């Protein structure tokens, strides 16, 4: 390790042999991420282990639940695993949140959203989410888990729940800072807006197709 190395490079190298990287500091604004880069965002998207970034004013451990974002990606599975492990260790509940896209599901072939049975879609998504969460809940039976399907984008869906939580966990597929700003990134959104600490997890396979 060299004293001339950038902080993010040192932390990324250390993450290869670490269980968790912990970051403090300022919130990550889109402008800073785009124009100047961000140590927090750089480490979060390239770390080999989960990264917790302390955000907001609620920095002390409490009894509030752990909120976790869930989609169909391997990174989300790592986020679920981390959320349940953390909740089990500290005696907390888990709230799993899935974003319900308001676009017509591609497999239906329907091009007019008004013709879609959104109640049916939401029920199917909730059933799928519950099944996914149950896999992790069986490994941690002491953890009380609740599932929510929200009709918002992933970032907004999670922010709807984090106000009453003590921690939010989300998966990252390794998107870099520039792409995160231009294309939208749940991780970046939470690093900027979350009032509670954020844990960002990458999949074991290093999925980079976000």
C-alpha positions as CSV (number, residue, x, y, z in Angstrom):
1,X,0.0,0.0,0.0
2,X,1.3,3.4,-1.0
3,X,0.6,6.7,0.8
4,X,0.2,8.2,-2.6
5,X,-2.7,6.0,-3.5
6,X,-6.2,7.5,-3.8
7,X,-8.5,6.6,-0.8
8,X,-11.0,4.7,-3.0
9,X,-8.2,2.5,-4.5
10,X,-6.9,1.7,-1.0
11,X,-10.4,0.7,0.2
12,X,-11.2,-1.3,-2.9
13,X,-8.0,-3.3,-2.5
14,X,-8.7,-3.8,1.2
15,X,-12.2,-5.1,0.4
16,X,-10.8,-8.2,-1.2
17,X,-10.0,-9.5,2.3
18,X,-12.7,-7.7,4.3
19,X,-16.2,-8.6,5.4
20,X,-17.4,-5.0,5.3
21,X,-16.2,-1.6,4.3
22,X,-17.5,1.3,6.4
23,X,-17.6,4.9,5.0
24,X,-18.5,8.2,6.5
25,X,-18.6,11.7,5.0
26,X,-20.8,13.9,2.9
27,X,-23.8,12.9,1.0
28,X,-23.1,12.0,-2.7
29,X,-24.8,14.6,-4.9
30,X,-25.3,13.8,-8.6
31,X,-23.2,16.8,-9.5
32,X,-20.3,15.7,-7.4
33,X,-20.5,12.2,-8.7
34,X,-20.5,13.4,-12.3
35,X,-18.0,16.2,-12.1
36,X,-15.6,15.3,-9.3
37,X,-16.1,11.7,-8.7
38,X,-17.0,10.3,-5.3
39,X,-15.0,8.0,-3.0
40,X,-18.2,6.5,-1.6
41,X,-19.7,5.8,-5.0
42,X,-16.4,4.5,-6.4
43,X,-15.9,2.1,-3.5
44,X,-19.6,1.0,-3.4
45,X,-19.6,0.1,-7.1
46,X,-16.2,-1.7,-7.1
47,X,-15.8,-3.2,-3.6
48,X,-15.6,-7.0,-3.3
49,X,-17.6,-6.9,0.0
50,X,-20.6,-5.0,1.2
51,X,-20.1,-1.3,1.8
52,X,-22.0,0.7,4.5
53,X,-22.1,4.4,4.0
54,X,-23.3,6.4,7.0
55,X,-25.9,9.0,5.9
56,X,-28.4,11.2,7.6
57,X,-28.7,12.0,11.3
58,X,-29.9,8.6,12.5
59,X,-26.4,7.1,13.2
60,X,-27.0,5.2,16.4
61,X,-28.3,1.6,16.4
62,X,-31.9,1.2,17.3
63,X,-34.9,-1.2,17.1
64,X,-36.1,0.1,13.7
65,X,-36.3,-2.5,10.8
66,X,-33.9,-3.1,8.0
67,X,-35.3,-2.2,4.6
68,X,-34.0,-4.1,1.6
69,X,-34.6,-3.5,-2.1
70,X,-35.4,-6.7,-4.1
71,X,-35.4,-7.3,-7.8
72,X,-34.4,-10.3,-9.9
73,X,-30.7,-9.7,-9.9
74,X,-27.9,-11.7,-8.2
75,X,-26.9,-8.4,-6.4
76,X,-30.4,-8.2,-4.9
77,X,-30.0,-11.7,-3.5
78,X,-26.7,-10.6,-1.8
79,X,-28.6,-7.6,-0.4
80,X,-31.3,-9.9,1.0
81,X,-28.7,-12.2,2.5
82,X,-26.9,-9.3,4.1
83,X,-30.2,-7.8,5.4
84,X,-31.2,-11.0,7.1
85,X,-27.8,-11.6,8.6
86,X,-27.7,-8.1,10.0
87,X,-31.3,-8.3,11.3
88,X,-30.7,-11.7,12.9
89,X,-27.6,-10.6,14.6
90,X,-29.2,-7.4,16.1
91,X,-32.7,-8.7,16.7
92,X,-34.4,-6.5,14.0
93,X,-37.2,-7.0,11.5
94,X,-36.8,-6.9,7.7
95,X,-38.9,-5.1,5.2
96,X,-38.4,-6.3,1.7
97,X,-39.5,-3.8,-1.0
98,X,-40.0,-4.5,-4.7
99,X,-40.7,-1.8,-7.3
100,X,-43.7,-2.4,-9.5
101,X,-43.0,-1.1,-13.0
102,X,-45.8,0.9,-14.5
103,X,-44.8,0.0,-18.0
104,X,-46.7,-2.9,-19.7
105,X,-44.9,-6.2,-19.0
106,X,-43.1,-7.2,-22.2
107,X,-44.2,-10.8,-22.1
108,X,-47.9,-9.8,-22.2
109,X,-47.7,-8.2,-25.6
110,X,-50.0,-5.4,-24.3
111,X,-49.1,-1.9,-25.5
112,X,-52.0,0.0,-23.8
113,X,-51.3,0.2,-20.0
114,X,-55.0,0.7,-19.3
115,X,-55.7,-2.8,-20.5
116,X,-53.4,-4.4,-18.0
117,X,-54.8,-5.9,-14.8
118,X,-52.5,-4.1,-12.5
119,X,-54.1,-5.6,-9.4
120,X,-53.2,-9.0,-10.8
121,X,-49.7,-7.9,-11.7
122,X,-49.2,-6.6,-8.2
123,X,-50.5,-9.8,-6.6
124,X,-48.2,-11.9,-8.8
125,X,-45.2,-9.7,-7.9
126,X,-46.0,-9.9,-4.2
127,X,-46.3,-13.7,-4.4
128,X,-42.9,-13.9,-6.2
129,X,-41.3,-11.5,-3.6
130,X,-42.7,-13.5,-0.7
131,X,-41.3,-16.7,-2.1
132,X,-37.9,-15.1,-2.6
133,X,-37.9,-13.7,0.9
134,X,-39.0,-17.0,2.5
135,X,-35.8,-18.7,1.3
136,X,-33.8,-16.3,3.4
137,X,-36.3,-16.2,6.2
138,X,-36.0,-20.0,6.7
139,X,-32.3,-19.6,7.3
140,X,-33.1,-16.9,9.9
141,X,-36.4,-17.9,11.4
142,X,-36.1,-15.5,14.3
143,X,-36.4,-12.5,12.0
144,X,-39.8,-11.1,11.3
145,X,-40.1,-10.2,7.6
146,X,-42.7,-8.2,5.7
147,X,-43.0,-7.8,2.0
148,X,-44.1,-4.7,0.1
149,X,-44.7,-4.0,-3.6
150,X,-44.7,-0.3,-4.5
151,X,-45.9,1.3,-7.7
152,X,-42.9,3.6,-7.9
153,X,-39.3,3.5,-9.3
154,X,-36.9,1.4,-7.1
155,X,-35.4,4.5,-5.5
156,X,-38.7,6.1,-4.6
157,X,-40.1,2.8,-3.5
158,X,-37.3,2.3,-1.0
159,X,-37.3,5.9,0.2
160,X,-41.0,5.5,1.0
161,X,-40.0,3.0,3.7
162,X,-36.6,4.2,5.0
163,X,-38.0,7.0,7.1
164,X,-39.1,4.5,9.7
165,X,-36.1,2.2,9.3
166,X,-32.6,2.2,10.8
167,X,-30.8,0.8,7.8
168,X,-31.4,0.3,4.1
169,X,-29.7,-2.4,2.0
170,X,-29.5,-2.4,-1.8
171,X,-27.7,-4.4,-4.5
172,X,-25.4,-2.8,-6.9
173,X,-24.3,-4.2,-10.3
174,X,-21.1,-2.2,-10.4
175,X,-22.2,0.8,-12.4
176,X,-19.7,3.5,-12.5
177,X,-20.3,7.1,-11.3
178,X,-20.9,8.6,-14.8
179,X,-23.4,5.9,-15.9
180,X,-25.1,6.1,-12.5
181,X,-25.8,9.8,-12.9
182,X,-26.8,9.6,-16.6
183,X,-28.9,6.4,-16.5
184,X,-30.2,6.5,-12.9
185,X,-28.9,4.4,-10.1
186,X,-30.8,3.2,-7.0
187,X,-27.5,3.1,-5.1
188,X,-26.7,6.7,-6.1
189,X,-30.2,7.8,-5.3
190,X,-29.9,6.4,-1.8
191,X,-26.4,7.7,-1.2
192,X,-27.8,11.1,-2.0
193,X,-31.2,11.0,-0.3
194,X,-31.3,8.3,2.4
195,X,-31.9,9.6,6.0
196,X,-30.3,6.4,7.4
197,X,-27.1,4.4,6.8
198,X,-27.0,2.5,3.5
199,X,-25.4,-0.9,2.8
200,X,-24.6,-1.6,-0.8
201,X,-23.9,-5.1,-1.9
202,X,-22.5,-6.6,-5.1
203,X,-23.2,-10.1,-6.3
204,X,-20.6,-12.8,-5.8
205,X,-20.4,-13.0,-9.6
206,X,-19.6,-9.3,-9.9
207,X,-22.6,-8.7,-12.1
208,X,-22.0,-5.5,-14.1
209,X,-25.1,-5.4,-16.4
210,X,-27.2,-2.9,-14.5
